[in-house]
Amino acid sequence: MNKDEALELALEAQSYAAACLLNQLSTKDKHAYAVEKLSASTAAIKEALAQPEQYPQIAINPEIVGYVAPQRKPLSDEMVVAAARVLNERQADACGVNRDDQWAIYCDDFKADARAMLEATHNIKEEA
């Protein structure tokens, strides 16, 4: 008996016993039946809990077993510059300054910030 079956049996027994206790079912035979159901459900629960945890079976496709996930591209200068340009444009617009002027002065700072963000976001370690 698996855990779901044991729980269903326990629920049925408890429902029946509750009805007996509420005097909805009061004959001696029904009381004995309720005790029998409760005893059976208790035994089933103990049996189910003693069973080791069962895990779903996983089907392995032999065509996929040798699959290796593609590696991420290392950071390229184009990626860093593109991200730095976005940072520059947002900052310039927020401050109300000319984008090109700000880029000419602070491009190295924006590139350093962009590289740090890309490395942190994608867990990329740039080799020196």
Secondary structure, DSSP 8 states (H G I E B T S, - for coil): --HHHHHHHHHHHHHHHHHHHTTSS-SHHHHHHHHHHHHHHHHHHHHHHHS----------TTTTT----------HHHHHHHHHHHHHHHHHHHT--HHHHHHHHHHHHHHHHHHHHHHHHT-----
